[in-house]
Amino acid sequence: MSFRIRLAVFQDIEELDILINSAFRGDSSRKGWTTEADLLGGIRTDQSQLKTFIEEPDSDIWIYEEDGRALGCIHLRYRKDHIYLGMFTVSPSHQGLGIGKTLMKFSEEKAMELKTPKMEITVLTLRTDLIAWYERHGYFRTGEIRPFPMDNPDFGLPKVFLELAVLVKEL
């Protein structure tokens, strides 16, 4: 199988919407280990938000594609002193095959091209398994905890109290 990582365009929005929501919410997400279904209901994103991310300056969504099918994606927001890594997604049925590592390496190479000294990500503090995965890949907890937007359904419908841990990786 051949793969490529390419920049998302407006025609990808519907497929990305399905991919991202299937990896994080609902029963389909339970096929993978990145599910947030026990912590959040509702949706992870919608087509309007994805359109905004594609249109925003200093923001790109990159798609990992195999044989023309989107199996993963990553949203990068380019800042002066770091790149914020968000919506890091791998299809639940394709997790554990190295797609996530490939996307992470791609994002770090992009940062190096742009001479950006570090990567930043926020992770739900209750997702200790996910935090550990990032730590195994060179990220460290900064000690900063940010509030989760508990009252904003655009981010999901919390089932428990949530906060976000800030992790960074120096490049």
TIRO-2110 file (N, C-alpha, C; in Angstrom, 1 decimal):
// TIRO-2110
0.8, -1.2, 0.0, N, 1, A
0.0, 0.0, 0.0, CA, 1, A
0.9, 1.2, 0.0, C, 1, A
0.5, 2.2, -0.8, N, 2, A
1.2, 3.5, -0.8, CA, 2, A
0.4, 4.5, 0.0, C, 2, A
1.2, 5.4, 0.7, N, 3, A
0.6, 6.4, 1.4, CA, 3, A
1.2, 7.8, 1.1, C, 3, A
0.5, 8.8, 1.4, N, 4, A
1.0, 10.2, 1.3, CA, 4, A
0.3, 11.0, 2.3, C, 4, A
1.0, 12.1, 2.6, N, 5, A
0.4, 13.1, 3.5, CA, 5, A
0.3, 14.4, 2.7, C, 5, A
-0.9, 14.9, 2.7, N, 6, A
-1.2, 16.0, 1.8, CA, 6, A
-2.1, 17.0, 2.6, C, 6, A
-2.1, 18.2, 2.1, N, 7, A
-2.8, 19.3, 2.7, CA, 7, A
-4.3, 19.1, 2.4, C, 7, A
-5.1, 19.3, 3.4, N, 8, A
-6.6, 19.2, 3.2, CA, 8, A
-7.1, 20.4, 2.4, C, 8, A
-8.1, 20.1, 1.6, N, 9, A
-8.8, 21.1, 0.8, CA, 9, A
-10.3, 21.0, 1.1, C, 9, A
-11.1, 22.0, 0.7, N, 10, A
-12.5, 22.0, 1.0, CA, 10, A
-13.3, 20.8, 0.7, C, 10, A
-12.9, 20.1, -0.4, N, 11, A
-13.5, 18.9, -0.8, CA, 11, A
-13.3, 17.7, 0.1, C, 11, A
-12.4, 17.9, 1.1, N, 12, A
-12.1, 16.8, 2.1, CA, 12, A
-12.9, 17.0, 3.3, C, 12, A
-13.6, 18.1, 3.5, N, 13, A
-14.3, 18.4, 4.8, CA, 13, A
-15.3, 17.3, 5.2, C, 13, A
-16.1, 16.8, 4.3, N, 14, A
-17.1, 15.8, 4.8, CA, 14, A
-16.3, 14.5, 5.2, C, 14, A
-15.3, 14.0, 4.5, N, 15, A
-14.6, 12.8, 4.9, CA, 15, A
-13.8, 13.1, 6.2, C, 15, A
-13.3, 14.3, 6.4, N, 16, A
-12.6, 14.6, 7.6, CA, 16, A
-13.5, 14.6, 8.8, C, 16, A
-14.7, 15.2, 8.6, N, 17, A
-15.7, 15.2, 9.7, CA, 17, A
-16.0, 13.8, 10.2, C, 17, A
-16.3, 12.9, 9.2, N, 18, A
-16.6, 11.5, 9.6, CA, 18, A
-15.4, 10.9, 10.3, C, 18, A
-14.2, 11.0, 9.7, N, 19, A
-13.0, 10.4, 10.3, CA, 19, A
-12.8, 10.9, 11.7, C, 19, A
-12.8, 12.2, 11.9, N, 20, A
-12.4, 12.7, 13.3, CA, 20, A
-13.5, 12.3, 14.3, C, 20, A
-14.8, 12.5, 14.0, N, 21, A
-15.8, 12.1, 14.9, CA, 21, A
-15.8, 10.6, 15.2, C, 21, A
-15.5, 9.8, 14.2, N, 22, A
-15.5, 8.3, 14.4, CA, 22, A
-14.4, 7.9, 15.4, C, 22, A
-13.3, 8.7, 15.4, N, 23, A
-12.1, 8.3, 16.2, CA, 23, A
-12.3, 8.7, 17.7, C, 23, A
-13.1, 9.7, 17.9, N, 24, A
-13.2, 10.3, 19.3, CA, 24, A
-14.5, 10.1, 20.0, C, 24, A
-15.6, 10.0, 19.3, N, 25, A
-16.9, 10.0, 19.9, CA, 25, A
-17.8, 8.8, 19.4, C, 25, A
-18.7, 8.4, 20.2, N, 26, A
-19.7, 7.4, 19.8, CA, 26, A
-19.1, 6.0, 19.8, C, 26, A
-19.9, 5.0, 19.5, N, 27, A
-19.5, 3.6, 19.5, CA, 27, A
-18.4, 3.3, 18.6, C, 27, A
-18.4, 3.9, 17.4, N, 28, A
-17.3, 3.6, 16.5, CA, 28, A
-15.9, 3.9, 17.0, C, 28, A
-15.8, 4.9, 17.9, N, 29, A
-14.5, 5.3, 18.5, CA, 29, A
-14.0, 4.2, 19.5, C, 29, A
-14.9, 3.4, 20.0, N, 30, A
-14.5, 2.3, 20.9, CA, 30, A
-13.7, 1.2, 20.3, C, 30, A
-13.6, 1.2, 19.0, N, 31, A
-12.7, 0.2, 18.3, CA, 31, A
-11.3, 0.6, 18.4, C, 31, A
-11.0, 1.8, 18.7, N, 32, A
-9.6, 2.3, 18.9, CA, 32, A
-9.3, 2.7, 20.4, C, 32, A
-8.1, 3.0, 20.7, N, 33, A
-7.8, 3.4, 22.0, CA, 33, A
-7.8, 4.9, 22.3, C, 33, A
-8.1, 5.7, 21.3, N, 34, A
-8.2, 7.1, 21.5, CA, 34, A
-9.6, 7.7, 21.8, C, 34, A
-10.5, 6.8, 22.0, N, 35, A
-11.9, 7.2, 22.3, CA, 35, A
-12.0, 8.1, 23.5, C, 35, A
-12.9, 9.1, 23.3, N, 36, A
-13.3, 10.0, 24.4, CA, 36, A
-14.8, 9.7, 24.8, C, 36, A
-15.4, 8.7, 24.3, N, 37, A
-16.8, 8.4, 24.4, CA, 37, A
-17.3, 8.3, 25.9, C, 37, A
-16.4, 7.9, 26.8, N, 38, A
-16.8, 7.8, 28.2, CA, 38, A
-16.7, 9.2, 28.9, C, 38, A
-16.0, 10.1, 28.3, N, 39, A
-15.8, 11.4, 28.9, CA, 39, A
-16.7, 12.5, 28.3, C, 39, A
-17.0, 12.4, 27.0, N, 40, A
-17.7, 13.4, 26.3, CA, 40, A
-18.7, 12.8, 25.3, C, 40, A
-19.9, 13.4, 25.3, N, 41, A
-20.8, 13.1, 24.2, CA, 41, A
-20.8, 14.1, 23.2, C, 41, A
-21.7, 14.0, 22.3, N, 42, A
-21.8, 15.0, 21.2, CA, 42, A
-20.7, 14.7, 20.2, C, 42, A
-20.3, 15.8, 19.5, N, 43, A
-19.4, 15.6, 18.4, CA, 43, A
-18.0, 16.3, 18.7, C, 43, A
-17.0, 15.8, 18.1, N, 44, A
-15.6, 16.4, 18.3, CA, 44, A
-15.4, 17.6, 17.4, C, 44, A
-16.0, 17.6, 16.2, N, 45, A
-15.9, 18.7, 15.3, CA, 45, A
-17.1, 18.7, 14.4, C, 45, A
-17.2, 19.7, 13.6, N, 46, A
-18.2, 19.8, 12.5, CA, 46, A
-17.6, 20.4, 11.2, C, 46, A
-18.4, 20.3, 10.2, N, 47, A
-17.9, 20.8, 8.9, CA, 47, A
-17.6, 22.3, 8.9, C, 47, A
-18.3, 23.0, 9.6, N, 48, A
-18.1, 24.5, 9.7, CA, 48, A
-16.8, 24.8, 10.4, C, 48, A
-16.5, 24.1, 11.5, N, 49, A
-15.2, 24.3, 12.1, CA, 49, A
-14.0, 23.8, 11.2, C, 49, A
-14.2, 22.7, 10.5, N, 50, A
-13.1, 22.3, 9.6, CA, 50, A
-12.9, 23.3, 8.5, C, 50, A
-13.9, 23.8, 8.0, N, 51, A
-13.8, 24.9, 6.9, CA, 51, A
-13.0, 26.1, 7.5, C, 51, A
-13.3, 26.5, 8.7, N, 52, A
-12.6, 27.6, 9.3, CA, 52, A
-11.1, 27.3, 9.4, C, 52, A
-10.8, 26.0, 9.9, N, 53, A
-9.4, 25.7, 10.1, CA, 53, A
-8.7, 25.7, 8.7, C, 53, A
-9.3, 25.3, 7.7, N, 54, A
-8.7, 25.2, 6.3, CA, 54, A
-8.5, 26.7, 5.8, C, 54, A
-9.4, 27.6, 6.1, N, 55, A
-9.4, 28.9, 5.7, CA, 55, A
-8.4, 29.8, 6.5, C, 55, A
-8.2, 29.5, 7.8, N, 56, A
-7.4, 30.3, 8.7, CA, 56, A
-6.0, 30.5, 8.2, C, 56, A
-5.4, 31.7, 8.2, N, 57, A
-4.0, 31.8, 7.9, CA, 57, A
-3.2, 31.1, 9.1, C, 57, A
-2.1, 30.6, 8.9, N, 58, A
-1.3, 30.0, 9.9, CA, 58, A
-1.9, 28.8, 10.5, C, 58, A
-2.7, 28.1, 9.7, N, 59, A
-3.4, 26.9, 10.2, CA, 59, A
-3.6, 25.9, 9.0, C, 59, A
-3.2, 24.7, 9.1, N, 60, A
-3.3, 23.7, 8.1, CA, 60, A
-3.9, 22.4, 8.7, C, 60, A
-4.6, 21.7, 7.9, N, 61, A
-5.0, 20.3, 8.3, CA, 61, A
-4.3, 19.4, 7.2, C, 61, A
-3.5, 18.4, 7.7, N, 62, A
-2.8, 17.5, 6.9, CA, 62, A
-3.5, 16.1, 7.0, C, 62, A
-3.6, 15.5, 5.8, N, 63, A
-4.3, 14.2, 5.8, CA, 63, A
-3.3, 13.1, 5.5, C, 63, A
-3.4, 12.0, 6.2, N, 64, A
-2.6, 10.8, 5.9, CA, 64, A
-3.6, 9.9, 5.1, C, 64, A
-3.1, 9.6, 3.9, N, 65, A
-4.0, 8.9, 2.9, CA, 65, A
-3.3, 7.7, 2.4, C, 65, A
-4.0, 6.6, 2.4, N, 66, A
-3.6, 5.3, 1.8, CA, 66, A
-4.5, 5.0, 0.7, C, 66, A
-4.0, 4.8, -0.5, N, 67, A
-4.8, 4.4, -1.7, CA, 67, A
-6.1, 5.3, -1.8, C, 67, A
-5.9, 6.6, -1.6, N, 68, A
-6.9, 7.6, -1.8, CA, 68, A
-7.9, 7.7, -0.6, C, 68, A
-7.7, 7.0, 0.5, N, 69, A
-8.6, 7.0, 1.6, CA, 69, A
-8.0, 7.7, 2.8, C, 69, A
-8.6, 8.6, 3.4, N, 70, A
-8.1, 9.3, 4.6, CA, 70, A
-8.2, 8.4, 5.8, C, 70, A
-7.0, 8.1, 6.4, N, 71, A
-6.9, 7.2, 7.5, CA, 71, A
-6.5, 8.0, 8.8, C, 71, A
-6.0, 9.2, 8.6, N, 72, A
-5.5, 10.0, 9.7, CA, 72, A
-5.4, 11.5, 9.3, C, 72, A
-5.3, 12.3, 10.3, N, 73, A
-5.1, 13.7, 10.0, CA, 73, A
-4.5, 14.4, 11.2, C, 73, A
-4.1, 15.6, 11.0, N, 74, A
-3.5, 16.4, 12.1, CA, 74, A
-3.7, 17.9, 11.7, C, 74, A
-4.1, 18.7, 12.7, N, 75, A
-4.3, 20.1, 12.5, CA, 75, A
-3.1, 20.8, 13.1, C, 75, A
-2.4, 21.6, 12.3, N, 76, A
-1.3, 22.4, 12.8, CA, 76, A
-1.6, 23.9, 12.8, C, 76, A
-1.4, 24.5, 13.9, N, 77, A
-1.5, 26.0, 14.0, CA, 77, A
-0.1, 26.5, 14.3, C, 77, A
0.3, 27.3, 13.3, N, 78, A
1.7, 27.9, 13.3, CA, 78, A
1.8, 29.1, 14.2, C, 78, A
2.5, 29.1, 15.2, N, 79, A
2.7, 30.3, 16.1, CA, 79, A
4.2, 30.7, 16.0, C, 79, A
4.5, 31.9, 16.6, N, 80, A
5.8, 32.4, 16.5, CA, 80, A
6.9, 31.5, 17.1, C, 80, A
6.6, 30.9, 18.3, N, 81, A
7.5, 30.1, 19.1, CA, 81, A
7.2, 28.7, 19.2, C, 81, A
6.1, 28.2, 18.6, N, 82, A
5.7, 26.8, 18.6, CA, 82, A
4.7, 26.5, 17.5, C, 82, A
4.5, 25.2, 17.3, N, 83, A
3.4, 24.7, 16.5, CA, 83, A
2.4, 24.0, 17.4, C, 83, A
1.2, 24.4, 17.4, N, 84, A
0.1, 23.7, 18.2, CA, 84, A
-0.4, 22.6, 17.4, C, 84, A
-0.4, 21.4, 17.9, N, 85, A
-0.8, 20.2, 17.3, CA, 85, A
-2.2, 19.8, 17.8, C, 85, A
-3.2, 19.8, 16.9, N, 86, A
-4.5, 19.5, 17.4, CA, 86, A
-5.2, 18.5, 16.5, C, 86, A
-6.3, 18.0, 16.9, N, 87, A
-7.2, 17.1, 16.1, CA, 87, A
-6.4, 16.0, 15.5, C, 87, A
-5.4, 15.5, 16.3, N, 88, A
-4.5, 14.4, 15.9, CA, 88, A
-5.4, 13.1, 15.9, C, 88, A
-5.6, 12.6, 14.7, N, 89, A
-6.6, 11.5, 14.5, CA, 89, A
-6.1, 10.4, 13.7, C, 89, A
-6.4, 9.2, 14.1, N, 90, A
-6.1, 8.0, 13.3, CA, 90, A
-7.4, 7.2, 13.3, C, 90, A
-7.9, 6.7, 12.2, N, 91, A
-9.1, 5.9, 12.1, CA, 91, A
-9.0, 4.7, 13.2, C, 91, A
-10.0, 4.5, 13.9, N, 92, A
-10.0, 3.5, 15.0, CA, 92, A
-9.6, 2.1, 14.4, C, 92, A
-10.0, 1.8, 13.2, N, 93, A
-9.7, 0.4, 12.7, CA, 93, A
-8.2, 0.4, 12.1, C, 93, A
-7.5, 1.5, 12.2, N, 94, A
-6.1, 1.5, 11.7, CA, 94, A
-5.1, 2.0, 12.7, C, 94, A
-5.6, 2.0, 14.0, N, 95, A
-4.7, 2.4, 15.1, CA, 95, A
-3.7, 1.3, 15.4, C, 95, A
-2.5, 1.7, 15.8, N, 96, A
-1.5, 0.7, 16.1, CA, 96, A
-0.6, 0.2, 14.9, C, 96, A
-0.8, 0.9, 13.8, N, 97, A
-0.1, 0.5, 12.5, CA, 97, A
1.0, 1.5, 12.2, C, 97, A
1.2, 2.5, 13.0, N, 98, A
2.3, 3.4, 12.8, CA, 98, A
1.9, 4.7, 12.1, C, 98, A
0.6, 4.9, 11.8, N, 99, A
0.1, 6.1, 11.2, CA, 99, A
0.3, 7.3, 12.1, C, 99, A
0.0, 7.1, 13.4, N, 100, A
0.1, 8.2, 14.3, CA, 100, A
1.6, 8.7, 14.4, C, 100, A
2.5, 7.7, 14.5, N, 101, A
3.9, 8.0, 14.5, CA, 101, A
4.4, 8.8, 13.2, C, 101, A
3.8, 8.3, 12.1, N, 102, A
4.2, 9.0, 10.8, CA, 102, A
3.7, 10.4, 10.8, C, 102, A
2.4, 10.6, 11.3, N, 103, A
1.9, 12.0, 11.3, CA, 103, A
2.7, 12.9, 12.3, C, 103, A
3.1, 12.3, 13.4, N, 104, A
3.8, 13.1, 14.4, CA, 104, A
5.2, 13.5, 13.8, C, 104, A
5.9, 12.5, 13.2, N, 105, A
7.2, 12.8, 12.6, CA, 105, A
7.0, 13.9, 11.5, C, 105, A
5.9, 13.8, 10.7, N, 106, A
5.7, 14.8, 9.7, CA, 106, A
5.5, 16.2, 10.3, C, 106, A
4.8, 16.3, 11.4, N, 107, A
4.5, 17.6, 12.0, CA, 107, A
5.8, 18.1, 12.6, C, 107, A
6.7, 17.3, 13.1, N, 108, A
8.0, 17.7, 13.7, CA, 108, A
8.9, 18.2, 12.5, C, 108, A
8.9, 17.5, 11.4, N, 109, A
9.7, 17.9, 10.3, CA, 109, A
9.2, 19.2, 9.7, C, 109, A
7.9, 19.4, 9.7, N, 110, A
7.3, 20.7, 9.3, CA, 110, A
7.8, 21.8, 10.2, C, 110, A
7.8, 21.6, 11.5, N, 111, A
8.3, 22.6, 12.5, CA, 111, A
9.8, 22.9, 12.2, C, 111, A
10.6, 21.9, 11.9, N, 112, A
12.0, 22.1, 11.7, CA, 112, A
12.2, 22.9, 10.4, C, 112, A
11.4, 22.6, 9.4, N, 113, A
11.4, 23.4, 8.1, CA, 113, A
11.2, 24.9, 8.4, C, 113, A
10.2, 25.2, 9.3, N, 114, A
9.8, 26.5, 9.7, CA, 114, A
10.7, 27.1, 10.8, C, 114, A
11.7, 26.4, 11.2, N, 115, A
12.6, 26.8, 12.3, CA, 115, A
11.8, 27.2, 13.6, C, 115, A
10.8, 26.4, 13.9, N, 116, A
10.0, 26.5, 15.1, CA, 116, A
10.6, 25.6, 16.2, C, 116, A
10.9, 26.2, 17.3, N, 117, A
11.6, 25.4, 18.3, CA, 117, A
10.9, 24.4, 19.1, C, 117, A
9.5, 24.4, 19.1, N, 118, A
8.8, 23.4, 19.9, CA, 118, A
7.4, 23.1, 19.4, C, 118, A
6.9, 22.0, 19.8, N, 119, A
5.5, 21.6, 19.5, CA, 119, A
4.8, 21.6, 20.8, C, 119, A
3.5, 21.9, 20.7, N, 120, A
2.6, 22.0, 21.9, CA, 120, A
1.3, 21.2, 21.6, C, 120, A
0.8, 20.5, 22.6, N, 121, A
-0.5, 19.9, 22.5, CA, 121, A
-1.2, 19.9, 23.8, C, 121, A
-2.5, 19.9, 23.8, N, 122, A
-3.2, 19.8, 25.1, CA, 122, A
-4.0, 18.5, 25.0, C, 122, A
-4.0, 17.8, 26.2, N, 123, A
-4.6, 16.5, 26.3, CA, 123, A
-5.5, 16.5, 27.6, C, 123, A
-6.7, 15.9, 27.5, N, 124, A
-7.5, 15.8, 28.7, CA, 124, A
-6.7, 15.1, 29.8, C, 124, A
-6.7, 15.7, 31.0, N, 125, A
-5.9, 15.2, 32.1, CA, 125, A
-6.3, 13.7, 32.4, C, 125, A
-7.5, 13.4, 32.2, N, 126, A
-8.0, 12.0, 32.6, CA, 126, A
-7.5, 11.0, 31.6, C, 126, A
-6.9, 11.4, 30.4, N, 127, A
-6.4, 10.5, 29.4, CA, 127, A
-4.9, 10.1, 29.7, C, 127, A
-4.7, 9.5, 30.8, N, 128, A
-3.3, 9.2, 31.2, CA, 128, A
-2.6, 8.3, 30.2, C, 128, A
-3.4, 7.4, 29.6, N, 129, A
-2.7, 6.5, 28.6, CA, 129, A
-2.3, 7.3, 27.4, C, 129, A
-3.0, 8.3, 27.0, N, 130, A
-2.6, 9.2, 25.9, CA, 130, A
-1.5, 10.1, 26.2, C, 130, A
-1.5, 10.6, 27.4, N, 131, A
-0.4, 11.5, 27.9, CA, 131, A
0.9, 10.6, 28.0, C, 131, A
0.8, 9.4, 28.4, N, 132, A
2.0, 8.5, 28.5, CA, 132, A
2.5, 8.2, 27.1, C, 132, A
1.6, 8.1, 26.1, N, 133, A
2.0, 7.9, 24.7, CA, 133, A
2.9, 9.1, 24.2, C, 133, A
2.3, 10.3, 24.5, N, 134, A
3.1, 11.5, 24.1, CA, 134, A
4.4, 11.6, 24.8, C, 134, A
4.5, 11.2, 26.1, N, 135, A
5.7, 11.2, 26.8, CA, 135, A
6.7, 10.3, 26.2, C, 135, A
6.3, 9.1, 25.8, N, 136, A
7.2, 8.1, 25.2, CA, 136, A
7.7, 8.7, 23.8, C, 136, A
7.1, 9.7, 23.3, N, 137, A
7.5, 10.2, 22.0, CA, 137, A
8.1, 11.6, 22.2, C, 137, A
8.7, 11.9, 23.4, N, 138, A
9.5, 13.0, 23.7, CA, 138, A
8.7, 14.3, 24.2, C, 138, A
7.4, 14.2, 24.4, N, 139, A
6.7, 15.3, 25.0, CA, 139, A
6.8, 15.3, 26.5, C, 139, A
6.7, 16.4, 27.1, N, 140, A
6.7, 16.4, 28.6, CA, 140, A
5.6, 17.4, 29.1, C, 140, A
5.1, 17.1, 30.3, N, 141, A
4.1, 17.9, 30.9, CA, 141, A
4.7, 19.2, 31.4, C, 141, A
4.1, 20.3, 31.1, N, 142, A
4.7, 21.6, 31.5, CA, 142, A
4.2, 22.0, 32.9, C, 142, A
3.2, 21.3, 33.4, N, 143, A
2.6, 21.6, 34.7, CA, 143, A
1.4, 22.5, 34.5, C, 143, A
1.3, 23.1, 33.3, N, 144, A
0.1, 24.0, 33.1, CA, 144, A
-1.1, 23.2, 32.8, C, 144, A
-2.2, 23.6, 33.5, N, 145, A
-3.5, 23.0, 33.3, CA, 145, A
-4.4, 24.1, 32.8, C, 145, A
-5.1, 23.8, 31.7, N, 146, A
-6.1, 24.8, 31.1, CA, 146, A
-7.5, 24.2, 31.3, C, 146, A
-8.4, 25.2, 31.5, N, 147, A
-9.8, 24.7, 31.6, CA, 147, A
-10.4, 24.1, 30.3, C, 147, A
-11.2, 23.1, 30.4, N, 148, A
-11.9, 22.6, 29.3, CA, 148, A
-13.2, 23.4, 29.1, C, 148, A
-13.5, 23.8, 27.9, N, 149, A
-14.8, 24.6, 27.7, CA, 149, A
-16.0, 23.8, 28.0, C, 149, A
-16.3, 23.6, 29.3, N, 150, A
-17.4, 22.7, 29.8, CA, 150, A
-18.8, 23.1, 29.2, C, 150, A
-19.0, 24.4, 29.0, N, 151, A
-20.3, 24.9, 28.6, CA, 151, A
-20.4, 25.2, 27.1, C, 151, A
-19.4, 24.7, 26.3, N, 152, A
-19.5, 25.0, 24.9, CA, 152, A
-19.7, 23.6, 24.1, C, 152, A
-20.9, 23.4, 23.6, N, 153, A
-21.1, 22.1, 23.0, CA, 153, A
-20.3, 21.9, 21.7, C, 153, A
-19.7, 23.0, 21.2, N, 154, A
-18.8, 22.8, 20.0, CA, 154, A
-17.6, 21.9, 20.3, C, 154, A
-17.3, 21.7, 21.6, N, 155, A
-16.2, 20.9, 22.0, CA, 155, A
-16.6, 19.5, 22.5, C, 155, A
-17.9, 19.3, 22.6, N, 156, A
-18.5, 18.1, 23.1, CA, 156, A
-19.3, 18.4, 24.4, C, 156, A
-20.0, 17.3, 24.8, N, 157, A
-20.9, 17.4, 26.0, CA, 157, A
-20.2, 16.6, 27.1, C, 157, A
-19.5, 17.3, 28.0, N, 158, A
-18.8, 16.6, 29.1, CA, 158, A
-19.7, 15.7, 30.0, C, 158, A
-19.2, 14.5, 30.3, N, 159, A
-19.9, 13.6, 31.2, CA, 159, A
-19.3, 13.7, 32.6, C, 159, A
-18.1, 14.3, 32.7, N, 160, A
-17.4, 14.4, 33.9, CA, 160, A
-16.7, 15.8, 33.9, C, 160, A
-16.1, 16.2, 35.0, N, 161, A
-15.3, 17.5, 35.0, CA, 161, A
-14.0, 17.2, 34.2, C, 161, A
-13.7, 18.1, 33.3, N, 162, A
-12.5, 17.9, 32.5, CA, 162, A
-11.6, 19.1, 32.5, C, 162, A
-10.3, 18.8, 32.4, N, 163, A
-9.2, 19.9, 32.3, CA, 163, A
-8.3, 19.4, 31.2, C, 163, A
-7.4, 20.3, 30.7, N, 164, A
-6.5, 20.0, 29.7, CA, 164, A
-5.0, 20.2, 30.2, C, 164, A
-4.2, 19.1, 30.1, N, 165, A
-2.8, 19.2, 30.4, CA, 165, A
-2.1, 19.7, 29.2, C, 165, A
-1.1, 20.6, 29.4, N, 166, A
-0.3, 21.2, 28.3, CA, 166, A
1.0, 20.4, 28.3, C, 166, A
1.3, 19.8, 27.1, N, 167, A
2.5, 19.1, 26.9, CA, 167, A
3.3, 19.7, 25.7, C, 167, A
4.6, 19.7, 25.8, N, 168, A
5.5, 20.3, 24.8, CA, 168, A
6.6, 19.3, 24.4, C, 168, A
7.1, 19.5, 23.3, N, 169, A
8.3, 18.8, 22.8, CA, 169, A
9.3, 19.8, 22.2, C, 169, A
10.5, 19.9, 22.8, N, 170, A
11.5, 20.8, 22.3, CA, 170, A
12.1, 20.1, 21.1, C, 170, A
12.3, 20.8, 20.0, N, 171, A
12.9, 20.2, 18.8, CA, 171, A
14.4, 20.6, 18.6, C, 171, A
END
